[in-house]
């Protein structure tokens, strides 16, 4: 769904394609990339037979909604090997040179995750040809427990919100590990603007999952890692998750949070000091 600056819907497309639209990216040409994060379970299929053959896929749409590319085989979960199949794709992003990065494995943070759980970054060239992948389930550098969101800074470094490990991991574009940051909380979403300001949505910190931390959106420097401001979660009910999983900022500095609890989009505007 596309909205104007006042929140009025302009257009929409893709209806009937997705089971679980999860990650979204708009590239430099205005193409819209969306991940379909999982397939329907047995109960969902019984209630909605048309859900068969959907999920575990990534779609590239033109600005008008034409499907230009499809990654993965819809409805079929991959095993984390090669690039033909995907498993729970969380997010997708394109590099400045057009290479495509997809993060896989939404279940990795679950307590019952095992060594066979997919947790990786898959890389393709601009034509969709699989190049390489890196990562596996775990806590070491280069390992993941739900690589939930992706962003590039002005240097071309890839930032990965490794939610289950309560950290950001930073990589070169070939997968070489650079460093990790834990000062932005248990992250679901990250966005980096052209000035290398990072907006980090922590939707899951709690006394159990990340003791001592509050849910909300943290804003800081993608260069130094310093946190400079914090937008607290408007709802702190135990067991709830109202803080944004998705986050973005516009050219005027307004911040947008997509909150999964109340299922709403919230805009935070800058206040003159």
GUVO-136268 format. One record per residue (C-alpha): residue number from 1; residue in three letters; chain; x negated, y, z negated. Coordinates in nm, 3 decimals, padded with zeros to 5 digits, m for minus. Layout:
REM residues N
     k     r   c         u         v         w
   NUM   Ala   A         X         Y         Z
...
//
This chain:
REM residues 273
     k     r   c         u         v         w
     1   Unk   A    00.000    00.000    00.000
     2   Unk   A   m00.132    00.344    00.098
     3   Unk   A   m00.030    00.655   m00.095
     4   Unk   A   m00.085    01.024   m00.041
     5   Unk   A   m00.245    01.242   m00.306
     6   Unk   A    00.090    01.298   m00.478
     7   Unk   A    00.163    00.927   m00.517
     8   Unk   A    00.412    00.898   m00.231
     9   Unk   A    00.381    00.580   m00.028
    10   Unk   A    00.261    00.639    00.328
    11   Unk   A    00.249    00.286    00.468
    12   Unk   A    00.201   m00.077    00.376
    13   Unk   A    00.100   m00.397    00.550
    14   Unk   A    00.002   m00.758    00.480
    15   Unk   A    00.333   m00.870    00.331
    16   Unk   A    00.366   m01.248    00.327
    17   Unk   A   m00.007   m01.311    00.375
    18   Unk   A   m00.122   m01.326    00.013
    19   Unk   A   m00.070   m01.532   m00.300
    20   Unk   A   m00.295   m01.331   m00.531
    21   Unk   A   m00.430   m01.011   m00.371
    22   Unk   A   m00.718   m00.932   m00.602
    23   Unk   A   m01.009   m00.728   m00.464
    24   Unk   A   m00.986   m00.440   m00.219
    25   Unk   A   m01.246   m00.240   m00.026
    26   Unk   A   m01.217    00.029    00.240
    27   Unk   A   m01.525    00.046    00.462
    28   Unk   A   m01.679    00.347    00.636
    29   Unk   A   m01.456    00.296    00.941
    30   Unk   A   m01.135    00.283    00.740
    31   Unk   A   m01.090   m00.092    00.767
    32   Unk   A   m00.926   m00.250    00.462
    33   Unk   A   m01.068   m00.568    00.311
    34   Unk   A   m00.862   m00.775    00.066
    35   Unk   A   m00.936   m01.097   m00.121
    36   Unk   A   m00.663   m01.354   m00.185
    37   Unk   A   m00.794   m01.488   m00.512
    38   Unk   A   m00.631   m01.827   m00.552
    39   Unk   A   m00.386   m02.079   m00.405
    40   Unk   A   m00.039   m02.147   m00.544
    41   Unk   A   m00.006   m02.408   m00.814
    42   Unk   A    00.242   m02.697   m00.803
    43   Unk   A    00.519   m02.510   m00.985
    44   Unk   A    00.479   m02.207   m00.760
    45   Unk   A    00.488   m02.424   m00.449
    46   Unk   A    00.804   m02.594   m00.571
    47   Unk   A    00.972   m02.257   m00.616
    48   Unk   A    00.820   m02.098   m00.305
    49   Unk   A    00.729   m02.353   m00.035
    50   Unk   A    00.617   m02.071    00.195
    51   Unk   A    00.318   m02.020   m00.037
    52   Unk   A    00.152   m02.329    00.108
    53   Unk   A   m00.158   m02.257    00.315
    54   Unk   A   m00.241   m01.929    00.145
    55   Unk   A   m00.511   m01.823   m00.098
    56   Unk   A   m00.890   m01.868   m00.129
    57   Unk   A   m00.944   m01.628    00.162
    58   Unk   A   m01.062   m01.278    00.250
    59   Unk   A   m00.902   m01.063    00.518
    60   Unk   A   m01.029   m00.764    00.712
    61   Unk   A   m00.749   m00.536    00.834
    62   Unk   A   m00.768   m00.243    01.071
    63   Unk   A   m00.645    00.089    00.927
    64   Unk   A   m00.305    00.009    01.080
    65   Unk   A   m00.283   m00.344    00.935
    66   Unk   A   m00.402   m00.568    01.218
    67   Unk   A   m00.593   m00.873    01.090
    68   Unk   A   m00.943   m00.844    01.239
    69   Unk   A   m01.129   m01.117    01.051
    70   Unk   A   m01.054   m01.398    00.808
    71   Unk   A   m01.309   m01.561    00.576
    72   Unk   A   m01.241   m01.902    00.427
    73   Unk   A   m00.961   m02.141    00.520
    74   Unk   A   m00.639   m02.013    00.361
    75   Unk   A   m00.507   m02.255    00.103
    76   Unk   A   m00.827   m02.462    00.082
    77   Unk   A   m01.072   m02.417   m00.207
    78   Unk   A   m01.443   m02.439   m00.133
    79   Unk   A   m01.714   m02.601   m00.343
    80   Unk   A   m01.961   m02.312   m00.336
    81   Unk   A   m02.169   m02.454   m00.052
    82   Unk   A   m02.205   m02.275    00.281
    83   Unk   A   m01.972   m02.008    00.409
    84   Unk   A   m01.682   m02.188    00.575
    85   Unk   A   m01.472   m02.216    00.259
    86   Unk   A   m01.425   m01.984   m00.039
    87   Unk   A   m01.323   m02.052   m00.397
    88   Unk   A   m01.129   m01.787   m00.590
    89   Unk   A   m01.276   m01.483   m00.414
    90   Unk   A   m01.269   m01.193   m00.657
    91   Unk   A   m01.400   m00.901   m00.455
    92   Unk   A   m01.549   m00.804   m00.121
    93   Unk   A   m01.770   m00.516   m00.010
    94   Unk   A   m01.968   m00.413    00.297
    95   Unk   A   m02.327   m00.287    00.284
    96   Unk   A   m02.443    00.023    00.475
    97   Unk   A   m02.578   m00.205    00.754
    98   Unk   A   m02.243   m00.386    00.783
    99   Unk   A   m02.335   m00.703    00.593
   100   Unk   A   m02.043   m00.847    00.395
   101   Unk   A   m02.061   m00.964    00.033
   102   Unk   A   m01.794   m01.175   m00.136
   103   Unk   A   m01.796   m01.267   m00.505
   104   Unk   A   m01.640   m01.603   m00.590
   105   Unk   A   m01.515   m01.779   m00.902
   106   Unk   A   m01.239   m01.623   m01.110
   107   Unk   A   m01.226   m01.918   m01.351
   108   Unk   A   m01.588   m01.901   m01.461
   109   Unk   A   m01.518   m01.714   m01.784
   110   Unk   A   m01.270   m01.976   m01.905
   111   Unk   A   m01.371   m02.189   m02.200
   112   Unk   A   m01.323   m02.507   m01.996
   113   Unk   A   m01.548   m02.395   m01.710
   114   Unk   A   m01.805   m02.661   m01.624
   115   Unk   A   m02.117   m02.681   m01.411
   116   Unk   A   m01.910   m02.749   m01.099
   117   Unk   A   m01.722   m02.419   m01.133
   118   Unk   A   m01.806   m02.191   m00.842
   119   Unk   A   m01.976   m01.866   m00.944
   120   Unk   A   m02.169   m01.700   m00.664
   121   Unk   A   m02.216   m01.415   m00.419
   122   Unk   A   m02.176   m01.515   m00.052
   123   Unk   A   m02.333   m01.296    00.215
   124   Unk   A   m02.233   m01.268    00.583
   125   Unk   A   m02.347   m01.046    00.866
   126   Unk   A   m02.112   m00.794    01.029
   127   Unk   A   m01.987   m01.055    01.277
   128   Unk   A   m01.886   m01.294    00.997
   129   Unk   A   m02.183   m01.529    01.032
   130   Unk   A   m02.280   m01.682    00.697
   131   Unk   A   m02.630   m01.581    00.590
   132   Unk   A   m02.690   m01.698    00.233
   133   Unk   A   m02.547   m01.716   m00.116
   134   Unk   A   m02.682   m01.701   m00.469
   135   Unk   A   m02.561   m01.770   m00.819
   136   Unk   A   m02.410   m02.051   m01.022
   137   Unk   A   m02.215   m02.084   m01.346
   138   Unk   A   m02.420   m01.974   m01.645
   139   Unk   A   m02.559   m01.687   m01.848
   140   Unk   A   m02.913   m01.645   m01.716
   141   Unk   A   m03.013   m01.366   m01.475
   142   Unk   A   m02.856   m01.440   m01.138
   143   Unk   A   m02.591   m01.666   m01.291
   144   Unk   A   m02.228   m01.563   m01.338
   145   Unk   A   m01.916   m01.622   m01.541
   146   Unk   A   m01.659   m01.453   m01.317
   147   Unk   A   m01.832   m01.202   m01.086
   148   Unk   A   m01.522   m00.986   m01.084
   149   Unk   A   m01.613   m00.668   m00.896
   150   Unk   A   m01.880   m00.533   m00.657
   151   Unk   A   m02.027   m00.189   m00.577
   152   Unk   A   m02.329   m00.039   m00.401
   153   Unk   A   m02.524    00.263   m00.522
   154   Unk   A   m02.700    00.515   m00.295
   155   Unk   A   m03.016    00.303   m00.299
   156   Unk   A   m02.829    00.007   m00.155
   157   Unk   A   m02.849   m00.195   m00.477
   158   Unk   A   m02.561   m00.434   m00.537
   159   Unk   A   m02.384   m00.401   m00.874
   160   Unk   A   m02.185   m00.702   m00.994
   161   Unk   A   m01.936   m00.686   m01.281
   162   Unk   A   m02.017   m01.020   m01.446
   163   Unk   A   m01.711   m01.013   m01.668
   164   Unk   A   m01.745   m01.335   m01.866
   165   Unk   A   m02.105   m01.248   m01.952
   166   Unk   A   m02.006   m00.893   m02.059
   167   Unk   A   m02.257   m00.723   m01.831
   168   Unk   A   m02.338   m00.561   m01.501
   169   Unk   A   m02.603   m00.739   m01.297
   170   Unk   A   m02.795   m00.538   m01.036
   171   Unk   A   m02.949   m00.704   m00.730
   172   Unk   A   m03.138   m00.625   m00.414
   173   Unk   A   m02.934   m00.707   m00.106
   174   Unk   A   m03.119   m01.038   m00.065
   175   Unk   A   m03.008   m01.150   m00.411
   176   Unk   A   m03.328   m01.059   m00.596
   177   Unk   A   m03.235   m00.984   m00.957
   178   Unk   A   m03.331   m00.635   m01.076
   179   Unk   A   m03.178   m00.588   m01.420
   180   Unk   A   m02.865   m00.620   m01.631
   181   Unk   A   m02.665   m00.362   m01.831
   182   Unk   A   m02.431   m00.438   m02.120
   183   Unk   A   m02.342   m00.083   m02.222
   184   Unk   A   m02.032   m00.064   m02.002
   185   Unk   A   m01.838   m00.339   m02.180
   186   Unk   A   m01.654   m00.646   m02.052
   187   Unk   A   m01.594   m00.526   m01.700
   188   Unk   A   m01.318   m00.601   m01.455
   189   Unk   A   m01.380   m00.318   m01.207
   190   Unk   A   m01.664   m00.092   m01.098
   191   Unk   A   m01.680    00.198   m00.853
   192   Unk   A   m01.983    00.411   m00.764
   193   Unk   A   m01.936    00.746   m00.590
   194   Unk   A   m02.173    00.925   m00.352
   195   Unk   A   m02.338    01.102   m00.647
   196   Unk   A   m02.421    00.771   m00.814
   197   Unk   A   m02.164    00.819   m01.087
   198   Unk   A   m02.041    00.477   m01.196
   199   Unk   A   m01.685    00.422   m01.315
   200   Unk   A   m01.650    00.099   m01.512
   201   Unk   A   m01.314   m00.049   m01.615
   202   Unk   A   m01.330   m00.260   m01.930
   203   Unk   A   m00.993   m00.436   m01.951
   204   Unk   A   m01.086   m00.727   m02.176
   205   Unk   A   m01.297   m00.617   m02.473
   206   Unk   A   m01.141   m00.739   m02.795
   207   Unk   A   m01.248   m00.856   m03.142
   208   Unk   A   m01.275   m01.204   m02.991
   209   Unk   A   m01.419   m01.147   m02.644
   210   Unk   A   m01.646   m00.848   m02.719
   211   Unk   A   m01.644   m00.752   m03.089
   212   Unk   A   m01.690   m00.385   m03.171
   213   Unk   A   m01.594   m00.258   m02.827
   214   Unk   A   m01.277   m00.081   m02.710
   215   Unk   A   m01.103   m00.132   m02.380
   216   Unk   A   m01.101    00.158   m02.137
   217   Unk   A   m01.290    00.324   m01.851
   218   Unk   A   m01.653    00.422   m01.908
   219   Unk   A   m01.821    00.676   m01.682
   220   Unk   A   m02.196    00.702   m01.648
   221   Unk   A   m02.502    00.713   m01.425
   222   Unk   A   m02.572    00.432   m01.181
   223   Unk   A   m02.933    00.550   m01.178
   224   Unk   A   m03.015    00.558   m01.550
   225   Unk   A   m02.734    00.348   m01.691
   226   Unk   A   m02.637    00.615   m01.945
   227   Unk   A   m02.269    00.627   m02.041
   228   Unk   A   m02.150    00.988   m02.045
   229   Unk   A   m01.776    00.964   m02.110
   230   Unk   A   m01.498    00.724   m02.205
   231   Unk   A   m01.126    00.705   m02.128
   232   Unk   A   m00.972    00.483   m02.397
   233   Unk   A   m00.711    00.223   m02.318
   234   Unk   A   m00.368    00.384   m02.371
   235   Unk   A   m00.238    00.060   m02.522
   236   Unk   A   m00.424   m00.136   m02.788
   237   Unk   A   m00.162   m00.397   m02.875
   238   Unk   A   m00.329   m00.723   m02.979
   239   Unk   A   m00.337   m00.971   m02.696
   240   Unk   A   m00.243   m00.714   m02.434
   241   Unk   A   m00.445   m00.599   m02.136
   242   Unk   A   m00.325   m00.260   m02.027
   243   Unk   A   m00.658   m00.104   m01.935
   244   Unk   A   m00.750   m00.086   m01.570
   245   Unk   A   m00.891   m00.384   m01.387
   246   Unk   A   m00.934   m00.172   m01.075
   247   Unk   A   m01.093    00.172   m01.081
   248   Unk   A   m01.182    00.439   m00.825
   249   Unk   A   m01.247    00.812   m00.805
   250   Unk   A   m01.171    01.066   m00.533
   251   Unk   A   m01.380    01.351   m00.396
   252   Unk   A   m01.235    01.590   m00.654
   253   Unk   A   m01.346    01.367   m00.940
   254   Unk   A   m01.002    01.238   m01.032
   255   Unk   A   m01.016    00.884   m01.167
   256   Unk   A   m00.762    00.615   m01.082
   257   Unk   A   m00.702    00.308   m01.297
   258   Unk   A   m00.493    00.008   m01.191
   259   Unk   A   m00.352   m00.129   m01.516
   260   Unk   A   m00.251   m00.494   m01.519
   261   Unk   A   m00.043   m00.490   m01.837
   262   Unk   A    00.221   m00.229   m01.748
   263   Unk   A    00.147   m00.285   m01.377
   264   Unk   A    00.095    00.076   m01.287
   265   Unk   A   m00.156    00.309   m01.126
   266   Unk   A   m00.270    00.596   m01.347
   267   Unk   A   m00.454    00.909   m01.233
   268   Unk   A   m00.677    01.093   m01.478
   269   Unk   A   m00.749    01.452   m01.372
   270   Unk   A   m01.048    01.660   m01.468
   271   Unk   A   m00.983    01.931   m01.726
   272   Unk   A   m01.183    02.256   m01.693
   273   Unk   A   m01.410    02.311   m01.991
//
